[in-house]
Amino acid sequence: MIGGEKMNMLVGVRLKKAREAKNLTQVQVRALTNINNKTLSGYEKGVSEPDIDTLKTLANLYETSIDYLVGNTDDPSPPQPKLEKPSFEEYVLAAPTLGDAAHRIAELRNRYCIDKETFIRLSGMAFDKHSLPESPGPGKTSGQKSKAAGGPTIYKEDEEKK
């Protein structure tokens, strides 16, 4: 066999293995991708070679990487995008509410296994961004609300008029 035929066979074997790992038939792949099942059979037997767009389509469907399909790696799992810590901060701080920020932090914890220190730091940043400013204590300026214990809201101007 010459180099190209070996490559076709490797691609074919990996395409078939990836398809079977997803418990898909060639007919099901056709329905999902519009790739003719006879064409797919040719790829899997090493008779023909898929173009890059077809490889992308099949890699996405099979949840694997093109590198795996063409033999550049033996790891069939797709590459996971890696976020840098500054990106974690940007992602969390872009959340519109504290609740959304908390969901994003939980997602980062589950997906990227962030450490406890990073979890606490991100939580603090989200809280600082989304928490309401504290109201001043005694000696409030005119026009600010003050609430008597258990009573109605009283405005300082109203107290002065009495």
CORGILIN-V386586 format. One record per residue. N is the residue number from 0. RES is the residue in three letters. SS is DSSP state (@ for helix, = for strand, . for the rest). BURIAL is b if it has 9 or more other C-alpha atoms within 8 Angstrom, else e. Layout:
N|RES|SS|BURIAL  N|RES|SS|BURIAL
This chain:
0|MET|.|e  1|ILE|.|e  2|GLY|@|e  3|GLY|@|e  4|GLU|@|b  5|LYS|@|b  6|MET|@|b  7|ASN|@|b  8|MET|@|b  9|LEU|@|b  10|VAL|@|b  11|GLY|@|b  12|VAL|@|b  13|ARG|@|b  14|LEU|@|b  15|LYS|@|b  16|LYS|@|e  17|ALA|@|b  18|ARG|@|b  19|GLU|@|b  20|ALA|@|e  21|LYS|.|e  22|ASN|.|e  23|LEU|.|b  24|THR|.|e  25|GLN|@|b  26|VAL|@|e  27|GLN|@|e  28|VAL|@|b  29|ARG|@|b  30|ALA|@|e  31|LEU|@|e  32|THR|@|e  33|ASN|.|e  34|ILE|.|b  35|ASN|.|e  36|ASN|@|b  37|LYS|@|e  38|THR|@|e  39|LEU|@|b  40|SER|@|b  41|GLY|@|b  42|TYR|@|b  43|GLU|@|b  44|LYS|.|b  45|GLY|.|b  46|VAL|.|b  47|SER|.|e  48|GLU|.|b  49|PRO|.|e  50|ASP|.|e  51|ILE|@|e  52|ASP|@|e  53|THR|@|e  54|LEU|@|b  55|LYS|@|b  56|THR|@|b  57|LEU|@|b  58|ALA|@|b  59|ASN|@|b  60|LEU|@|e  61|TYR|@|b  62|GLU|.|e  63|THR|.|b  64|SER|.|b  65|ILE|@|b  66|ASP|@|e  67|TYR|@|b  68|LEU|@|b  69|VAL|@|b  70|GLY|.|b  71|ASN|.|e  72|THR|.|e  73|ASP|.|e  74|ASP|.|e  75|PRO|.|b  76|SER|.|e  77|PRO|.|e  78|PRO|.|e  79|GLN|.|e  80|PRO|.|e  81|LYS|.|e  82|LEU|.|e  83|GLU|.|e  84|LYS|@|e  85|PRO|@|e  86|SER|@|e  87|PHE|@|b  88|GLU|@|b  89|GLU|@|e  90|TYR|@|b  91|VAL|@|b  92|LEU|@|b  93|ALA|.|e  94|ALA|.|b  95|PRO|.|e  96|THR|.|e  97|LEU|@|b  98|GLY|@|e  99|ASP|@|b  100|ALA|@|b  101|ALA|@|b  102|HIS|@|e  103|ARG|@|b  104|ILE|@|b  105|ALA|@|e  106|GLU|@|e  107|LEU|@|b  108|ARG|@|b  109|ASN|@|e  110|ARG|@|e  111|TYR|@|e  112|CYS|.|e  113|ILE|.|b  114|ASP|.|e  115|LYS|@|e  116|GLU|@|e  117|THR|@|e  118|PHE|@|b  119|ILE|@|e  120|ARG|@|e  121|LEU|@|b  122|SER|@|b  123|GLY|@|e  124|MET|@|b  125|ALA|@|b  126|PHE|@|b  127|ASP|@|e  128|LYS|@|e  129|HIS|@|e  130|SER|.|e  131|LEU|.|e  132|PRO|.|e  133|GLU|.|e  134|SER|.|e  135|PRO|.|e  136|GLY|.|e  137|PRO|.|e  138|GLY|.|e  139|LYS|.|e  140|THR|.|e  141|SER|.|e  142|GLY|.|e  143|GLN|.|e  144|LYS|=|e  145|SER|=|e  146|LYS|=|b  147|ALA|.|e  148|ALA|.|e  149|GLY|.|e  150|GLY|.|e  151|PRO|.|e  152|THR|=|e  153|ILE|=|b  154|TYR|=|b  155|LYS|@|b  156|GLU|@|e  157|ASP|@|e  158|GLU|@|e  159|GLU|@|e  160|LYS|@|e  161|LYS|.|e
